[in-house]
């Protein structure tokens, strides 16, 4: 039985499809106003690990991820980069540039692509329909050309603060906030629709005979897109802990107020914060890193991916140079046992089968990846100690990598079994050693090591090869 912690109920619950067939899952994707940073990718990789494990458990998964291409940051960035361009065209060009970069990075980290990608700019009619419904149900109002969500009225009949326990005692009735992001202590009526400003992109919107040109607020976007693609209620909504408030709280309120769903989303899945060298990542501290920054320092996508998934998803993750080096070493250990297993056929089934069973037990308990990885490396240690290399190890690692997504086999030197030239050279070298022609054996060793990026070792049981790191 697979269980996940649910931020909505504050309990660990069994994961099972609401419709009995398919897990419907929505991920808050990026705002494409800049290159994606490693904090973005921690959230996306947490969702990817979850999705991969659901598939491993033979669940059918319908996964939707949004692209925010309309919001305060997008508009500010597009105006700065394309100052002399029509606002709508500037927004489109700006979004296309960074969306393309995002998906390039996304694929670099081997994240499984969603079944459906939704862009906010393509769902304006659905957002407007939801806003009208919220107004008609008594939870929205027009003020100075914008439309706001009436938090006080909503909280009189429903809970506002399902995820974060908001204290409504100090709430200022009628106070409004236009910013997309704000602190819990500043909770006020939030914008569903923002009135048009000169120099900004704008969409026509008629409400009860009034013309209200403008653009959507951030929070209404995910409500409309998730409802349109997955319907409600659906199974799992993923995102970083930083989105709990206000974004996800406001999503829930909009869904209840506009769609009439008492529980629009069953499980809320939130990953923990990412720190850099023990501090919050921020541009002011000079520790703000995009994925491209980290790759530019010579770190591999596999090491970055490993680091970002290796800590339990709900725990804070400290992103450091040392942890990146440790991640590379961990991958090398996996690849080394794979390499040693090429062309051999020792029986390791008692180790690999027990390891798989124990790893599944760990992952079934709120996706405990750190415990599962510990089990895997204990098994690798035992295989190495007893030299139980063979096809069973290769098959086991391949099976585990369906969950990890590290593509560890792609980094291997061609196997002895598959690479006849390497095998022939090793056989020739062994004959030279047997005939005590050590000069020829040494020449062949150098040729093998240079050509195939391996180290050749002579042991009491024969030649051993080790992939160079």
N, C-alpha and C positions, 0 to 999 in steps of 0.2 A: 504493500500500500504506500503510495507516494503522498507525502504531506508537505504543505507549504505554510509558512507564516503569513497570515492575512492581516494587513495593516488596518483593515476595516473593523474586524472583530477582536483584534489583538490576541488571536489564538492560532495555533497550528492546526490546519484542517486538511482532510483528504482532498486530493485533486481528482475530480471526475466531471465529465462534460455535463453541462446543464441539460443539453438536448439528448444525452445518452450516446452521442456519436462523435462529435468533433469539439476539440478545445478551441474556442474562439478567443484570440489574444490580440490585444492592442498595445502598441509601444509608442510612447511619446518620442518622436524623432527630433532631429536638430532644427534649430533656427539657422537658416543658411545665410548668415550675415558675415561669416568669416570661416577660416579653416577650423575644422573640428578639433577640440582639445582632448587630452587624455581622460578628463573627467566625463566628457560626453561618451567616450568609448568604454569607460567602465560600466556605465548604465547599459549601453547597447550590448556589450559582451555578457553582462549578467543575464539579459533577456535571451541572448543567443545560447548560453549554457542551458538555461531553462528549456528553451525550444528544442535543442538537441536532445536533452534528456527525455522530454515528453515523447519525441519521435523514437528514441531508443526503447522507451516503454510501450511502443506500438500505439500511442495515441495519434489520431489524425489531428493535425493542427492547421487552423486557418489564421494566418498571422497578418495583421495590418500595421503598418507604420506610417506616421504622418511626416510631412515636411512643412515646417512653418515658414512660409515665404511672404507672409503679410503680418507685420507687427511693428512696434516702435523702432526696434533695432534695425530691421530691414529697411524701413523708410529712411531713417537717418543715414544709413550706409549708402543707400542708392542715391540719395541727394548729394552726398559728398563725392561719390565716385563718378556720377553722371550729372553734373550740375546744370548742363545746358540741354538736357534731354527731357522729353515729355515724362511726367512723373510715373505714369503707368508703364511706359516702355522702360524707363530707368529701373523700376522695381523688378520687372521681368528679366532684364539683362543681368542685373546684380544677382538675383536668385539663381539663375541658370549657371552662372559662373561658379558659385560656391556649392551648389548642389552637385555639379559634376565632380568637383574636387572631393566632396564628402563621399560620394559613392566609390571613387577611386580608393580612398583611404579605407572605406568599409570593406571592400574586396581584398585589400592588402592584408587586413586582419582576419580574412577567411570567415567573415560573418555570413551566415546563411541569409540570403535575401528574402524579404517578406513576400507573401503571396500577392499583397496589394499595397501600393504606395499611394498615399493621398496627399495632395497639395492644397493648402488652405485656399489659394487663389481660385481653385477649381470647384470649390464647394460653397461659394457665396450664397446661392439660392437656398441651399439646405440650412445655412446659418440663419438667413433671414426668416425662413419658415419657422425655425425653432424660436427665434426672438418674438415673433408674432404670437406664438403659442404661449410663451412665458407671460407676455403682456395680457393676453386674453384670460389667463388663469389667475391674474391678479398679482403677479410677482415681478412685473417690470413696469417702468414708467419712462416717459419722455421728459427731458429737461434740457433746455437751451440747445436743442438740435441733436443731442445725444440720447442714448437709451441706457438705462441703468437697471441693475437687478436689486430689488427691494429686500435686503437681507433681514430687516426687522420683521416684515410681514411673513417672510419664508420661515424664519425661526420660531414664529408663533405656532406654526403647525408641524414643523419638521426640525430635525437636528441639523444646525449649521456648525460643522466642526466634527464630522464623523471620524476623520483621520487624526485630527490634531487637538481636539477638546478645547474649542475656543470659548472663552468666557464672554458671554453676551451682556453681562451686567454693565460693563463700561462702554457698550456700543453706542455711538452717537447717531441717534435716529435722524435720517435724512442727509447725513454726511456722505460725500461722494469722493471716489478716487478714480482718476483716469489712467494712471500708470498701469502697465501690464503686471509688474512685479512690485510687491510691497510686503511689509512685515505683518505678522499675525496681530501684533499690538495695534496696528493701524487699520484693522479690518473695518471696511466701510462698504456702502453700496458700490459695486464695481461695474465697469462699463461693459455692456453687451455690444454696443454699437457707438462708434466715435464720430462726431460730426466732422464734415469736411473742413480741412484747412488749406489755405493757399499753398500751392507747391507740393501737395500730397496727392497720391492716387486716391480715386474715389469711385464708389459704386452707387447707382441710384437705388433708393429704397423708399417705398410709399407705405406709410402706416396710418390707417384710419383717415385717409385723405390727406395726410401731411407728407410733404416731400422732405426726406431726411437723407440727403446724399452724405456718404461717409465711408467708413470701413469697419470691419468687425474688431471687437476686442479679442485678445489672445485666447481667453478661456472658452469662449463659445465655439472656437474652431474645432477642438478635439471632441467636444460633445456631439457636434453635427456630423463630423467625419466618422467617428466610431459607430454612431447609431446608423448611419446610412450604409456602412459596409458590413457591419456585424450584427445589427439589430440589438435590441436590449430585452432582457438582460443577457450579458455575455460573461465569459468565464474569468478572464485574467486581464488586468491592466498593469503594465510595467512602466517604471520610470525611476529616476533618482530621488533620493529622500528630499532633495532641495525643491522638488516639485509638489510635495505634499500640500504646502500652503504657499501661495493661494491657488495655484493652478488646479490641483486635483480636488481640493475642497469645493472650488467654484464649479468645476465640472459636475461633481455629484449634485450640487444644488440645482444647476441648470437642467440636468437630466430628470431629476424628480419633478421640478417645477414645470418643465416643458413637455416631457414625454409621459409623465404620470407613472414612472417606474419607481416603486418603493425601494428596490435594491437594483439599480441599473447595472452594476458590475459586482460580480461575486467576490473575487479575490483581488486585492490590491497588493502588488509585488513591488517593494521599494528597496533599492540597493543603498548601501551606506556611502558616506562621504569619501572622497579621495583627497589625500594630503600629499604634499611634495616635501620630502626631507623633514617631515614632522610638522609642517605648517600648512595652513590653508592656501590653496593655489590662487594667486591673484597677480595681475599685471603690476600692481604697485610694489609687490615684494620681489618682482623679477623672477618668479618661479612658475610663470604661466607657460605651459608647454603644449603646443599642438602635436599631433602624431608626427607630422613632418619634421618638427624640431627634433624629436627623439630619434627618428630614423636617420636624420642628418648627422647624428653623433655616432653612427655606426652600429646602432642596436638593430637586431633583426625583428621582423614582424612577429615571428614565432615567440621570441623572448618577451616581447611586449604583451602579446596575447596571453601567454602563460602567466605573467605577473598579474595582469588585470582580472584573471579568473581564479587565481590560486587561493585567495583569501575568501572566507565565507561571505556571500554577497551582502549580508546585512551588517557586517563589521566594517569599520573604517579601514581603508587601505593606504599604506604609506608607500609612495612611489619614490624610490631612491636609486642612485647609481649602483649601490651594493645589491639591492634586490633585483635589479636588471641583470647584473652579472650572475647572481645565484639562479635566476630563471634560465639563463643561457646554459649554465652548468647542468641544471635539471634536465633540459632537453637533450643535452649531450649524453647524459646517462641513459636516457630512453633510447637514443639512436645507437649508442654503443652496444646495448644488449640486442638490439635488432640486427646490427651489423654482425655481431658474433654468431647470431643464429642462422645466418644465411648458409645454406648448403649443409646444415647439420640436422640431426634428427633425434636428439635426446628427449626423453619423456619428462616433461615438466607439468603434466596435467594436474597433479595433486596441488601444486603451488598456484598455477594460473586459475584453476577452477575455484579454489577457495578465495583467491584474491578478488575475482569477479563477484562472487557472492557477497563478500564483505564490503566491497565498494558500492554495490547496489544498495545494500542496507544503509550505508552512510548517506548516499545520495537521496534515498527515500525519506530521510529525516531532514526536511527543509533544505535539500540540495547542498548537503555538507561536503563541499568539494575539497576543503583542506584536509578533512579526515580521509576522504577517498584517495587523495594523492599520497598521503602518508602510507596507506595500505599498499598502493601500487609500488612505491619505492622500496618497501620492505620485501615485497615479492621479487623485485628486480635484484635486490641484494642477495637474496637466497639463491636465485637462479645463477648469479655470477659466482657465488661461493662454491656452488656444487657443479658449476660448468654444465648446466642443463639447457644448453642452447639448442634451438631447433625450430621447426615449423610451428609447433604449438605456441611458442613465444611470439613469433611473428603474427600469428592469427589473433592472439590475445591482445597484443598492443594495437593491432588494427581495429579490433572491436572496441577497445577503450577509447581510441582516438575518434570514434564516431561521436563521442560525448565531448571530448576535449577540443577537437577541431584544430589540432596543432600541425597536421600534415607531416608528422615526423618521418614518414617513409620517404618523402620527397627529398630530404636532405642527405639521404644515404648514398655512399659510394655504390656503384652498381654491384650487385651481389655476386658472390663466387659462383653460385648456381647459374646465374643468367649471363655472366660475363666470361665467355670462353677464353678470351685472351689472358685475363688475369689468372684464371685457373691453370692455363697452360704454363704461364711463367712460374707460378708457384710449384707446379709439378717439376718443371725443369730445374728449378733451384733446389728442390728436395733431392733430385738425382745427383746434382753437383755436391751437395752436402754428404750424401751417402757414399760417394766416391772420393770424399775428402778433398775435393777441388774447391777449397774455401775462397780462393780469389774469384772464381766464377760465381760462386754463391753470393759473395759480397756485391759483385757487379750487378747481379740480377736483383738483389734486395734493393739497391739504390734505384734501379730502373722501375721496379714495382712501386716503391714509395713515391717516386716523382710522378709517375704516370697516373696512379690511382688514388693519391692523397691518403695513403694508409701507412701505418708502421708495421713492420714485419718482426715478429719475435720468435726466437727459437726456444722451445721448451722441451722437457723430457718426453712429452707426448707428440711432438711435431711442431709444425709452424702455426703461429697464431697471428691474425691480422687485427689491427685496431685502427679505427677511423681517426685521422688527425683532427684536432679541434681547431 
